[in-house]
Amino acid sequence: MAQPRKRKPTSEEILKTIINKMFEISGHDVTYDDIAGRKDAWYTEWTMTTAQNDEWKKWMVEYFKKECKMFSKIAERQASMCVLNWGLRFSDPIL
């Protein structure tokens, strides 16, 4: 018997998942629910290293390809946009 087709996650579910993963990778005890609805620059309150950012971006690309059924190039572009929009401040200097 065929497996039932899994639905694609909603935009809200995707955002919640990737922000929770960002805080998890960067080692902060914060979740999407803690920052939801904030209008200030909440992303400047916490930091992550460039290595953590690279790990998060790599995870997002795989997530977008698997869960959102995106092609690799589109998933990479989407992950880059997420880093720009919601990524935390870097704690190490970029050389």
Residue frames as qw, qx, qy, qz and C-alpha x, y, z in Angstrom:
[[0.000, 0.888, 0.460, 0.000, 0.00, 0.00, 0.00],
 [0.395, 0.558, -0.017, 0.730, 1.27, 3.47, -0.89],
 [0.335, -0.332, -0.444, 0.762, 2.30, 5.92, 1.80],
 [0.093, 0.902, 0.419, -0.048, -0.01, 8.91, 2.22],
 [0.465, 0.554, 0.021, 0.690, 1.49, 12.05, 0.72],
 [0.431, -0.506, -0.358, 0.656, 3.00, 14.39, 3.30],
 [0.164, 0.936, 0.274, 0.148, 1.88, 18.02, 3.06],
 [0.471, 0.417, -0.184, 0.756, 4.35, 20.86, 2.78],
 [0.341, -0.501, -0.500, 0.619, 4.81, 22.92, 5.95],
 [0.096, 0.937, 0.316, 0.115, 3.24, 26.38, 6.12],
 [0.348, 0.692, -0.202, 0.600, 5.36, 29.54, 6.09],
 [0.478, -0.720, 0.248, -0.438, 4.80, 29.96, 9.83],
 [0.957, -0.254, 0.137, 0.030, 5.91, 26.38, 10.53],
 [0.770, 0.414, -0.088, 0.476, 9.01, 26.82, 8.38],
 [0.057, 0.768, -0.239, 0.592, 9.97, 30.07, 10.13],
 [0.702, -0.605, 0.223, -0.302, 9.42, 28.55, 13.57],
 [0.981, -0.035, 0.063, 0.180, 11.52, 25.50, 12.69],
 [0.660, 0.487, -0.132, 0.557, 14.47, 27.39, 11.24],
 [0.127, -0.769, 0.260, -0.570, 14.60, 29.98, 14.04],
 [0.836, -0.487, 0.189, -0.170, 14.42, 27.27, 16.70],
 [0.931, 0.135, 0.010, 0.338, 17.26, 25.44, 14.94],
 [0.345, 0.717, -0.195, 0.574, 19.32, 28.66, 14.76],
 [0.429, -0.724, 0.310, -0.444, 19.04, 29.15, 18.53],
 [0.964, -0.227, 0.141, -0.005, 19.81, 25.45, 19.10],
 [0.811, 0.371, -0.072, 0.447, 22.95, 25.52, 16.93],
 [0.192, 0.706, -0.238, 0.639, 24.15, 28.79, 18.47],
 [0.487, -0.088, -0.717, 0.491, 23.69, 27.41, 21.99],
 [0.200, -0.195, 0.230, -0.932, 21.04, 29.82, 23.26],
 [0.014, 0.325, 0.910, -0.255, 18.12, 28.75, 25.43],
 [0.326, 0.387, 0.083, -0.858, 15.58, 30.74, 23.40],
 [0.388, 0.324, 0.839, 0.203, 12.78, 29.64, 21.09],
 [0.036, 0.370, 0.503, 0.781, 10.63, 31.17, 18.38],
 [0.348, -0.726, -0.581, -0.121, 7.82, 31.58, 20.91],
 [0.476, -0.562, -0.225, 0.638, 10.07, 33.85, 23.02],
 [0.202, -0.282, 0.239, 0.907, 10.66, 36.29, 20.17],
 [0.113, 0.500, 0.748, 0.422, 7.37, 36.01, 18.26],
 [0.084, -0.879, -0.457, -0.104, 5.64, 39.34, 17.89],
 [0.442, -0.628, -0.003, 0.640, 8.64, 41.44, 18.89],
 [0.450, 0.869, 0.177, 0.108, 9.06, 44.55, 16.75],
 [0.228, -0.881, 0.372, 0.180, 12.56, 45.46, 17.98],
 [0.544, 0.595, -0.590, -0.034, 15.89, 44.17, 16.64],
 [0.860, -0.407, 0.243, -0.189, 15.76, 40.96, 18.72],
 [0.934, 0.272, -0.070, 0.220, 18.41, 39.29, 16.54],
 [0.319, 0.705, -0.380, 0.507, 21.09, 41.65, 17.89],
 [0.607, -0.644, 0.281, -0.371, 20.64, 40.43, 21.48],
 [0.883, -0.227, 0.403, 0.081, 22.33, 37.08, 20.81],
 [0.199, 0.728, -0.568, -0.328, 25.39, 36.07, 18.81],
 [0.963, 0.076, 0.257, 0.039, 26.67, 33.11, 16.84],
 [0.384, -0.509, 0.551, 0.539, 30.02, 32.29, 15.28],
 [0.464, 0.502, -0.434, -0.587, 30.53, 32.15, 11.53],
 [0.126, 0.150, -0.977, -0.088, 31.03, 28.36, 11.85],
 [0.260, 0.342, 0.787, -0.444, 27.65, 28.07, 13.60],
 [0.445, 0.571, 0.016, -0.689, 26.12, 30.22, 10.87],
 [0.326, 0.393, -0.747, -0.425, 27.57, 27.95, 8.19],
 [0.034, 0.068, 0.986, -0.147, 26.21, 24.89, 10.01],
 [0.357, 0.479, 0.526, -0.605, 22.75, 26.52, 10.27],
 [0.437, 0.553, -0.285, -0.650, 22.76, 27.48, 6.60],
 [0.209, 0.235, -0.918, -0.240, 23.79, 23.96, 5.57],
 [0.167, 0.251, 0.890, -0.342, 21.00, 22.52, 7.74],
 [0.411, 0.538, 0.240, -0.696, 18.46, 24.92, 6.18],
 [0.364, 0.424, -0.605, -0.567, 19.40, 23.93, 2.64],
 [0.137, 0.005, -0.990, -0.045, 18.79, 20.26, 3.46],
 [0.220, 0.394, 0.693, -0.563, 15.54, 21.14, 5.28],
 [0.421, 0.530, -0.051, -0.734, 14.23, 23.15, 2.33],
 [0.327, 0.303, -0.786, -0.429, 15.14, 20.41, -0.13],
 [0.116, -0.100, -0.982, 0.108, 13.54, 17.64, 1.93],
 [0.090, 0.476, 0.716, -0.504, 10.53, 19.25, 3.59],
 [0.293, 0.670, 0.118, -0.672, 9.67, 22.01, 1.10],
 [0.750, 0.362, 0.514, 0.205, 10.61, 20.06, -2.03],
 [0.185, 0.927, -0.160, -0.283, 12.92, 22.80, -3.35],
 [0.825, 0.451, -0.135, 0.313, 15.68, 22.36, -5.91],
 [0.725, -0.261, -0.172, 0.614, 19.23, 22.81, -4.55],
 [0.302, 0.280, 0.087, 0.907, 19.86, 26.24, -6.07],
 [0.345, -0.647, -0.274, -0.622, 16.53, 27.63, -4.81],
 [0.757, -0.557, -0.319, 0.118, 17.10, 26.10, -1.35],
 [0.621, -0.083, -0.123, 0.770, 20.53, 27.76, -1.15],
 [0.044, 0.439, 0.158, 0.883, 19.09, 31.13, -2.17],
 [0.555, -0.655, -0.339, -0.385, 16.26, 30.80, 0.37],
 [0.767, -0.416, -0.287, 0.395, 18.72, 29.86, 3.15],
 [0.429, 0.130, -0.036, 0.893, 20.85, 32.93, 2.32],
 [0.218, -0.567, -0.234, -0.759, 17.78, 35.16, 2.55],
 [0.711, -0.604, -0.353, -0.070, 16.90, 33.65, 5.95],
 [0.676, -0.189, -0.212, 0.680, 20.43, 34.39, 7.20],
 [0.166, 0.312, 0.081, 0.932, 20.05, 38.01, 6.07],
 [0.418, -0.567, -0.302, -0.643, 16.57, 38.43, 7.57],
 [0.757, -0.587, -0.081, -0.274, 16.78, 36.52, 10.85],
 [0.801, 0.135, -0.401, 0.423, 20.41, 35.54, 11.40],
 [0.558, -0.783, -0.125, 0.246, 22.08, 36.47, 14.66],
 [0.086, 0.938, -0.336, 0.023, 24.99, 38.87, 15.00],
 [0.849, 0.239, -0.379, 0.281, 28.44, 37.28, 14.53],
 [0.612, -0.783, 0.072, 0.085, 30.62, 37.06, 17.63],
 [0.696, -0.274, 0.349, 0.565, 33.88, 36.44, 15.76],
 [0.128, 0.706, -0.229, -0.658, 35.46, 38.87, 13.32],
 [0.818, 0.481, 0.313, 0.042, 35.01, 38.16, 9.64],
 [0.342, -0.601, 0.440, 0.573, 38.35, 38.30, 7.85]]
